[in-house]
Amino acid sequence: MLKKYLEGAVDDLQQLIKLTKDDIEDAKNGNHIPIFERASVKEKLVETFEAKKRQIDQEISKKARESNGQPLDELLDNIEKSYLESLKTFLFNLKELNRRYARLVVSVGTFYSSLLEKIVPTEMDGYETVVRQSASFLEIKG
C-alpha cells in the first residue's frame, strides 16, 4: 500500500508543478482567465496530495511500530526509498516554483494597483478608500 500512496503523491506533485509552470507562463503573457480556471484543479490536487501524505504517514508509522525498533532505512525497500526521495525533490521544486509565481503575482498586482491609482486617484478617509475627485474624475489632456 505504501508504494501506491507514494506513487500517487509523486504524480500529484508532478501535476501541480506542471500547472504552476503554466500559471507562470500565462501570468507573464497576461492570460489571467486560464489561471483562474486552473485554480480549482490545483486546489483538488492539493487536497488529494494531503490525503495521500496522511496515508503515507500512517503506513510508515505502522511499519515502525511493527519493526521492534529497527531503523526506518531498513524498513523500506529501494522502490519506497526512491519514491520518498522523488517526493522530497518534487516538493522542493514546487516550493521554488510557488515562490517565483508569488513574486510575479505581487508584481502584477502592484502594477495594476498603481495603474488604477493613476486613472482613478483615491485617498484614505479613516479606514475607507475614497475617490478624491467628483464624478468627472477622468480628464482628457490634449
Short mmCIF file of the C-alpha atoms (twelve columns), coordinates in Angstrom:
data_MODEL
# 
_entry.id   MODEL 
# 
loop_
_atom_site.group_PDB 
_atom_site.id 
_atom_site.type_symbol 
_atom_site.label_atom_id 
_atom_site.label_alt_id 
_atom_site.label_comp_id 
_atom_site.label_asym_id 
_atom_site.label_seq_id 
_atom_site.Cartn_x 
_atom_site.Cartn_y 
_atom_site.Cartn_z 
_atom_site.pdbx_PDB_model_num 
ATOM 1   C CA . MET A 1   0.000   0.000  0.000   1 
ATOM 2   C CA . LEU A 2   2.814   2.399  0.833   1 
ATOM 3   C CA . LYS A 3   4.161   2.231  -2.718  1 
ATOM 4   C CA . LYS A 4   0.710   3.050  -4.108  1 
ATOM 5   C CA . TYR A 5   0.354   6.104  -1.860  1 
ATOM 6   C CA . LEU A 6   3.883   7.274  -2.630  1 
ATOM 7   C CA . GLU A 7   3.377   6.887  -6.374  1 
ATOM 8   C CA . GLY A 8   0.073   8.789  -6.193  1 
ATOM 9   C CA . ALA A 9   1.622   11.605 -4.155  1 
ATOM 10  C CA . VAL A 10  4.512   11.930 -6.623  1 
ATOM 11  C CA . ASP A 11  2.025   12.037 -9.526  1 
ATOM 12  C CA . ASP A 12  0.008   14.763 -7.764  1 
ATOM 13  C CA . LEU A 13  3.158   16.839 -7.247  1 
ATOM 14  C CA . GLN A 14  4.182   16.449 -10.879 1 
ATOM 15  C CA . GLN A 15  0.757   17.688 -11.981 1 
ATOM 16  C CA . LEU A 16  0.925   20.623 -9.551  1 
ATOM 17  C CA . ILE A 17  4.360   21.539 -10.898 1 
ATOM 18  C CA . LYS A 18  3.097   21.464 -14.481 1 
ATOM 19  C CA . LEU A 19  0.043   23.580 -13.630 1 
ATOM 20  C CA . THR A 20  2.168   26.093 -11.716 1 
ATOM 21  C CA . LYS A 21  4.559   26.395 -14.673 1 
ATOM 22  C CA . ASP A 22  1.520   27.015 -16.893 1 
ATOM 23  C CA . ASP A 23  0.306   29.673 -14.429 1 
ATOM 24  C CA . ILE A 24  3.688   31.417 -14.541 1 
ATOM 25  C CA . GLU A 25  3.726   31.480 -18.344 1 
ATOM 26  C CA . ASP A 26  0.121   32.695 -18.544 1 
ATOM 27  C CA . ALA A 27  0.813   35.422 -15.964 1 
ATOM 28  C CA . LYS A 28  3.828   36.583 -17.968 1 
ATOM 29  C CA . ASN A 29  1.659   36.733 -21.096 1 
ATOM 30  C CA . GLY A 30  -1.279  38.429 -19.375 1 
ATOM 31  C CA . ASN A 31  -3.581  35.409 -19.840 1 
ATOM 32  C CA . HIS A 32  -5.322  35.565 -16.486 1 
ATOM 33  C CA . ILE A 33  -8.504  33.622 -17.271 1 
ATOM 34  C CA . PRO A 34  -6.727  30.230 -17.636 1 
ATOM 35  C CA . ILE A 35  -5.023  30.845 -14.283 1 
ATOM 36  C CA . PHE A 36  -8.390  31.280 -12.567 1 
ATOM 37  C CA . GLU A 37  -9.749  28.212 -14.371 1 
ATOM 38  C CA . ARG A 38  -6.830  26.090 -13.116 1 
ATOM 39  C CA . ALA A 39  -7.200  27.254 -9.515  1 
ATOM 40  C CA . SER A 40  -9.927  24.740 -8.637  1 
ATOM 41  C CA . VAL A 41  -7.974  21.920 -10.286 1 
ATOM 42  C CA . LYS A 42  -4.911  22.844 -8.240  1 
ATOM 43  C CA . GLU A 43  -6.975  23.022 -5.027  1 
ATOM 44  C CA . LYS A 44  -8.307  19.497 -5.618  1 
ATOM 45  C CA . LEU A 45  -4.803  18.207 -6.342  1 
ATOM 46  C CA . VAL A 46  -3.527  19.739 -3.117  1 
ATOM 47  C CA . GLU A 47  -6.353  18.070 -1.192  1 
ATOM 48  C CA . THR A 48  -5.663  14.651 -2.744  1 
ATOM 49  C CA . PHE A 49  -1.932  15.084 -2.132  1 
ATOM 50  C CA . GLU A 50  -2.559  15.912 1.524   1 
ATOM 51  C CA . ALA A 51  -4.785  12.831 1.891   1 
ATOM 52  C CA . LYS A 52  -2.103  10.631 0.344   1 
ATOM 53  C CA . LYS A 53  0.515   12.231 2.571   1 
ATOM 54  C CA . ARG A 54  -1.561  11.337 5.643   1 
ATOM 55  C CA . GLN A 55  -1.871  7.758  4.371   1 
ATOM 56  C CA . ILE A 56  1.892   7.611  3.791   1 
ATOM 57  C CA . ASP A 57  2.490   8.822  7.340   1 
ATOM 58  C CA . GLN A 58  0.107   6.180  8.694   1 
ATOM 59  C CA . GLU A 59  1.758   3.382  6.705   1 
ATOM 60  C CA . ILE A 60  5.261   4.402  7.761   1 
ATOM 61  C CA . SER A 61  4.148   4.700  11.405  1 
ATOM 62  C CA . LYS A 62  2.575   1.250  11.181  1 
ATOM 63  C CA . LYS A 63  5.802   -0.218 9.778   1 
ATOM 64  C CA . ALA A 64  7.815   1.500  12.515  1 
ATOM 65  C CA . ARG A 65  5.549   0.118  15.268  1 
ATOM 66  C CA . GLU A 66  5.822   -3.404 13.868  1 
ATOM 67  C CA . SER A 67  9.605   -3.237 13.399  1 
ATOM 68  C CA . ASN A 68  10.695  -3.621 17.023  1 
ATOM 69  C CA . GLY A 69  12.996  -0.603 16.906  1 
ATOM 70  C CA . GLN A 70  14.533  -1.297 13.500  1 
ATOM 71  C CA . PRO A 71  15.712  1.897  11.725  1 
ATOM 72  C CA . LEU A 72  13.379  3.297  9.075   1 
ATOM 73  C CA . ASP A 73  16.103  2.988  6.462   1 
ATOM 74  C CA . GLU A 74  16.000  -0.796 6.922   1 
ATOM 75  C CA . LEU A 75  12.197  -0.984 6.869   1 
ATOM 76  C CA . LEU A 76  11.737  0.453  3.400   1 
ATOM 77  C CA . ASP A 77  12.705  -1.244 0.173   1 
ATOM 78  C CA . ASN A 78  14.604  0.510  -2.598  1 
ATOM 79  C CA . ILE A 79  11.450  1.440  -4.519  1 
ATOM 80  C CA . GLU A 80  9.881   3.069  -1.458  1 
ATOM 81  C CA . LYS A 81  13.117  4.923  -0.728  1 
ATOM 82  C CA . SER A 82  13.247  6.108  -4.333  1 
ATOM 83  C CA . TYR A 83  9.661   7.390  -4.132  1 
ATOM 84  C CA . LEU A 84  10.417  9.203  -0.882  1 
ATOM 85  C CA . GLU A 85  13.451  10.852 -2.472  1 
ATOM 86  C CA . SER A 86  11.337  11.860 -5.502  1 
ATOM 87  C CA . LEU A 87  8.687   13.224 -3.162  1 
ATOM 88  C CA . LYS A 88  11.279  15.367 -1.420  1 
ATOM 89  C CA . THR A 89  12.711  16.622 -4.731  1 
ATOM 90  C CA . PHE A 90  9.314   17.460 -6.227  1 
ATOM 91  C CA . LEU A 91  8.178   19.210 -3.038  1 
ATOM 92  C CA . PHE A 92  11.294  21.380 -3.130  1 
ATOM 93  C CA . ASN A 93  10.744  22.139 -6.853  1 
ATOM 94  C CA . LEU A 94  7.108   23.054 -6.223  1 
ATOM 95  C CA . LYS A 95  8.128   25.313 -3.338  1 
ATOM 96  C CA . GLU A 96  10.588  27.173 -5.584  1 
ATOM 97  C CA . LEU A 97  8.042   27.487 -8.404  1 
ATOM 98  C CA . ASN A 98  5.428   28.814 -5.981  1 
ATOM 99  C CA . ARG A 99  7.959   31.339 -4.717  1 
ATOM 100 C CA . ARG A 100 8.591   32.550 -8.298  1 
ATOM 101 C CA . TYR A 101 4.870   32.617 -9.004  1 
ATOM 102 C CA . ALA A 102 4.166   34.608 -5.830  1 
ATOM 103 C CA . ARG A 103 6.766   37.243 -6.763  1 
ATOM 104 C CA . LEU A 104 5.214   37.507 -10.226 1 
ATOM 105 C CA . VAL A 105 1.698   37.836 -8.830  1 
ATOM 106 C CA . VAL A 106 2.775   40.556 -6.398  1 
ATOM 107 C CA . SER A 107 4.494   42.440 -9.232  1 
ATOM 108 C CA . VAL A 108 1.436   42.224 -11.483 1 
ATOM 109 C CA . GLY A 109 -0.858  43.233 -8.609  1 
ATOM 110 C CA . THR A 110 1.327   46.240 -7.783  1 
ATOM 111 C CA . PHE A 111 1.358   47.268 -11.441 1 
ATOM 112 C CA . TYR A 112 -2.435  47.115 -11.717 1 
ATOM 113 C CA . SER A 113 -2.904  48.955 -8.417  1 
ATOM 114 C CA . SER A 114 -0.581  51.772 -9.490  1 
ATOM 115 C CA . LEU A 115 -2.287  51.953 -12.891 1 
ATOM 116 C CA . LEU A 116 -5.698  52.153 -11.246 1 
ATOM 117 C CA . GLU A 117 -4.429  54.842 -8.846  1 
ATOM 118 C CA . LYS A 118 -3.286  56.916 -11.833 1 
ATOM 119 C CA . ILE A 119 -6.644  56.519 -13.583 1 
ATOM 120 C CA . VAL A 120 -8.850  56.900 -10.504 1 
ATOM 121 C CA . PRO A 121 -6.934  58.773 -7.797  1 
ATOM 122 C CA . THR A 122 -8.049  57.832 -4.292  1 
ATOM 123 C CA . GLU A 123 -7.223  58.794 -0.747  1 
ATOM 124 C CA . MET A 124 -7.815  57.315 2.664   1 
ATOM 125 C CA . ASP A 125 -10.706 58.690 4.703   1 
ATOM 126 C CA . GLY A 126 -10.296 56.940 8.026   1 
ATOM 127 C CA . TYR A 127 -10.366 53.252 7.149   1 
ATOM 128 C CA . GLU A 128 -12.035 53.726 3.760   1 
ATOM 129 C CA . THR A 129 -10.518 54.410 0.369   1 
ATOM 130 C CA . VAL A 130 -12.484 57.094 -1.455  1 
ATOM 131 C CA . VAL A 131 -12.201 58.713 -4.867  1 
ATOM 132 C CA . ARG A 132 -10.518 62.115 -4.491  1 
ATOM 133 C CA . GLN A 133 -12.365 63.849 -7.284  1 
ATOM 134 C CA . SER A 134 -16.010 64.270 -8.213  1 
ATOM 135 C CA . ALA A 135 -17.917 62.161 -10.742 1 
ATOM 136 C CA . SER A 136 -15.951 63.675 -13.612 1 
ATOM 137 C CA . PHE A 137 -12.646 62.292 -12.419 1 
ATOM 138 C CA . LEU A 138 -11.228 61.492 -15.862 1 
ATOM 139 C CA . GLU A 139 -9.594  64.287 -17.788 1 
ATOM 140 C CA . ILE A 140 -8.607  64.387 -21.410 1 
ATOM 141 C CA . LYS A 141 -5.435  66.322 -21.978 1 
ATOM 142 C CA . GLY A 142 -4.734  67.473 -25.483 1 
# 
